[in-house]
Amino acid sequence: MQTGVLVLVVGPSGAGKDTLMDAARAGLAGDPNYRFARRLITRPAMAGAEDHDSCDEAGFRTIEANGGLALSWQAHGLSYGIPALELSGIGAGAVVIVNVSRRAIAAAERLAERVVVLNITAPVAVLAQRLAARGRESEADIAARLKREAPLTAERAEIVTILNDRSVVEAAEELLAVLRALGRHDA
């Protein structure tokens, strides 16, 4: 049986993960070998933010308790989960791309034979500028967020880093090249 690849997209806030994932989604549209997992989050949908499924904390805990989530974690006062159905393509040979917290890597490594951590990052000055442009946090909150550097560790997953300090087009081309290489089953 052919097995696919679980791609875990991680990186600090402001690194451009959502922007690059949107560009990759558009670049791979219509190719059934690539699937972008939709997250379940305990926050309402917001214009301009990640498109996700929403529920309250009680609903999240019920879904989790009933085995509906392959992966779950807490961050920034919210609960995040990856529904088990979102990963079903791995067994059929698909490359499944998931936006996760670094703290979820260890648990996620148990979900597929081949796991790749795609670390999207940028210099601190770039991160600070992008976070300020969002207008969601105070200057003090941004400074605190930038100091909270979680270590990137993986037990067996391959780690690929993309430095997103250039145009969206350039960084997206690099991301697409990485994903396309993973989609070749001889890779």
PyMOL commands that set and color helices and strands:
alter all, ss='L'
color gray80, all
select helices_A, chain A and resi 17-27+57-65+84-92+102-108+124-134+139-147+168-183
alter helices_A, ss='H'
color red, helices_A
select strands_A, chain A and resi 5-10+34-36+40-41+53-54+69-75+78-83+95-99+114-121+158-163
alter strands_A, ss='S'
color yellow, strands_A
deselect
rebuild
show_as cartoon
